[in-house]
Amino acid sequence: MRAFAAEIVFWLHLVIVLFWVGLFFIPVDWWQGRISFHFYFSLMVILHQFVWGAIVMPWTKRYRMVCILTTLMQSLRGFKLSQPENYSHSFTEELFARARIKVPMMVPTVLTLSIVAASFTLYFLYCW
């Protein structure tokens, strides 16, 4: 049952990430507030990882940006919060691995920061 719940969290994570990336492809003509929404959504995604990383620091003994969904997924798989398999696991790496694509550890961070930078740039160019 826990494995099934972890799989549901994995697919929920994928839906959220696809929505986050997909926002770039929605024309502003269709949704006037799309750029602002994308900016605040990106801000929420990145801030929650910084905050969650600080919250779990007493267990992990180090500070890392951590997604709460990844923590939940790895906990459901049986990894304690203090285990590196939990706090250093990358959803993006796992997604690529399931597609049989090997990516360096830096790729998930670069992708995340690129999405955040692009949505921030659009916001400051068109909404500020």
N, C-alpha and C positions, 0 to 999 in steps of 0.2 A: 504493500500500500504506500509506503514511504517513497519507494522508487517511482511509482506512478505520480505521486504528488510532486516529486522533484522534476519529473518530465513535464508536468503541467506548468510549473514555474519556468522551466526552460523555454517552452513555447510562448508563454506570456511575455517573457523577456524579449523574445524575437519579435513579437507583435509590436511591442513598445519601441524597439530599435527601428523597425521598418517604418513605423509611423513617424518617428523622429527624423529619419533620413528622407522619407517620402514627402515631408512638408516642403522640401526644396522644390519639388516638382508640381506643386499646386500654384497655378497662376494667381497673382494678386487680384486680377479681374474677377476671379471666382470667389475670393475670400479677402476682403479689404484688410482685415486685421491679421492676416496670416503671418506677416513678418514680425509683428509685435508678439503674437502668440508663440512663434517659433523661438524668439529671443528668450521669453520668460520660461518656456518649456526647457530650453537648453540650460538656462541658468539654474532651474530646479534640478535637472539631471546632474549637473556638475557639483552644485552645492550639496546635494544630498550625499554624494560620494565623499566629499570632504568632511561633512558632519558625521556620517556613519563611520568613517575611518577613525575619527577622534573618539567616538563613543566606544568602539570595540578595542581601542588601544590598550586598556588594562588587561585584556585577554591575549592580544597578539604581541604585546611588548614592543611594538613598532607602529609607526604611523604610515598608513598607505590609504590611497583613495580606494574605497570599497563600495560596491553597489549592494544595497540591501537585498535585492533579489538574488544576487549571487550567493550572499551569505545564507539566505534561506534555502536555496537550492542545495548548497553543499552540506548544510546542516541536515536536511532531509536525506541526503545520501550517507549520513552517518559520521561526517567529519565535525569534530568539536571546533568551536570558535577559535581556540588556541592553536589549532593545527594549520600549518602552511597550506595544506590542501584546501582549506576553506578561505582564508583571508588572501591568499595569493593566486587563487583561481581566476581565470579570465573567461567570461562568457564568450567573448569574441573569438578567443583562441579555440575554445571548445566548438563553436559554430564552424569555424574553418576546418578543424580536425574532423568533424562529422562529414564534411564535404571532401575529406581526404586532401586538404591543402595545408601544408606546413607553413606557418608564419612565425617570424621572429617575435619575441616577447614584447618588443617595442611597438608593434603594429597596432594592437588595440588602443594603446594610449594615444598614438599619433592620430588614429581615426577619430577617437572621441574628441580630442582637442581640435582637430580640423573641423568637425561639425560645429563645435562650439564657436570657434573663430569665425567660420563662415556665417553662422546665424547672427553673431554679434556684429560683424561687418555690415551685413544687410540692414540690421536694425539701425546702426549709427549712420549709415548712408541715407536711408529712406524714411526713418521715423523720428529721428532725434532733432 
